[in-house]
Amino acid sequence: MPVVLVVEDDVETSDNIKARLAKEGFDVLVCYDGLRALEIVRRRKPDVLVLDVMVPGLPGHHLCRLLKYDERFQQLPIVVVTGRTETDYNALAEKAGANAFLAKPFSMDELVGLIRRFVGSE
């Protein structure tokens, strides 16, 4: 079962993502802080990371950049989600190495489709 780590500080949003992904057959881990997410990635090596840009501890684009510069995690697919739609945030996520970008509110079907594509089960 593919493991998805969701890093989202809005509890309602993270609960909704977790419920939908679990229903779709994914093992879902959730955390609300970028530093904690870094620990989890290093320990569990998830198959996909769903990452909000604006999380406490370590902002999402910084976490993304750290992971993409670490050869152990360069292949980790990262889907950046954010309520910030300014092109600066899109550019930051892209520059940091994100594989996909979804602006909130996003379609859960779209998120599931992206994750399935990354884990090869579409």
C-alpha positions in Angstrom: 0.0 0.0 0.0 1.6 3.3 -1.1 2.4 5.7 1.8 1.4 9.4 1.4 2.6 12.0 3.8 0.2 15.0 4.1 1.8 18.2 5.5 -1.0 20.6 6.1 -1.6 22.8 9.2 -5.3 23.3 8.6 -6.9 20.3 10.5 -10.1 20.3 8.5 -8.2 20.2 5.2 -5.8 17.5 6.4 -8.6 15.4 7.7 -10.5 15.7 4.4 -7.4 14.7 2.4 -6.6 11.9 4.8 -10.2 10.5 4.6 -10.3 10.6 0.8 -6.8 9.1 0.3 -7.5 6.3 2.9 -10.8 5.5 1.0 -8.7 5.2 -2.2 -6.4 2.7 -0.6 -3.4 4.8 0.5 -1.7 4.6 3.9 -1.8 8.2 5.0 0.4 10.0 7.5 -0.4 13.5 8.5 1.6 16.2 10.2 1.1 19.9 10.7 4.7 21.2 10.8 7.5 21.3 8.2 10.2 20.3 10.7 8.2 17.3 11.8 7.6 16.4 8.2 11.3 16.3 7.5 11.7 13.8 10.4 8.9 11.6 9.1 10.3 11.6 5.5 13.8 10.6 6.7 12.3 7.8 8.9 9.4 6.5 6.7 10.4 7.5 3.2 6.8 8.0 1.9 5.9 7.3 -1.7 4.4 10.8 -2.2 4.4 14.0 -0.3 1.4 16.4 -0.3 2.8 19.7 1.0 1.2 23.0 1.9 3.4 25.9 1.3 2.5 27.8 4.5 3.2 25.5 7.4 4.9 26.3 10.7 8.4 25.2 11.6 9.8 25.0 8.1 7.9 26.5 5.2 6.8 24.1 2.5 9.0 25.5 -0.3 12.1 25.2 2.0 11.2 21.6 2.9 10.8 20.8 -0.8 14.2 22.3 -1.6 15.9 20.4 1.2 14.4 17.1 0.0 15.2 17.7 -3.6 18.9 18.5 -2.8 19.2 15.3 -0.8 19.9 12.4 -3.2 18.0 10.0 -1.0 14.8 11.9 -1.7 15.3 13.5 -5.1 12.8 11.0 -6.7 10.2 11.7 -4.0 7.1 13.1 -5.8 6.0 16.3 -4.1 2.6 17.8 -4.7 2.5 21.4 -3.4 -1.0 22.7 -2.3 -1.7 26.2 -1.2 -4.3 28.8 -0.8 -1.8 31.4 -1.9 -2.3 31.8 -5.7 0.2 34.5 -6.4 2.6 33.5 -9.1 5.4 34.1 -6.7 4.3 31.0 -4.7 3.9 28.9 -7.8 7.4 30.0 -8.9 8.9 29.2 -5.4 7.3 25.7 -5.5 8.5 25.1 -9.0 12.0 26.4 -8.2 12.2 24.2 -5.1 11.5 21.1 -7.2 7.8 20.4 -6.7 6.4 17.9 -9.2 2.9 19.3 -9.2 1.0 22.3 -7.9 -2.6 22.6 -6.8 -4.3 25.8 -5.7 -6.9 25.6 -2.9 -9.7 24.8 -3.1 -8.7 21.9 -5.3 -10.5 18.8 -6.5 -9.9 15.7 -4.5 -10.3 13.7 -7.7 -7.4 15.8 -9.2 -5.2 15.1 -6.1 -6.0 11.4 -6.2 -5.2 11.3 -9.9 -1.9 13.0 -9.4 -0.9 10.6 -6.6 -2.0 7.6 -8.5 0.1 8.7 -11.5 3.2 9.2 -9.2 2.8 5.8 -7.7 2.0 4.1 -11.0 -1.5 2.9 -10.1 -3.7 5.0 -12.3 
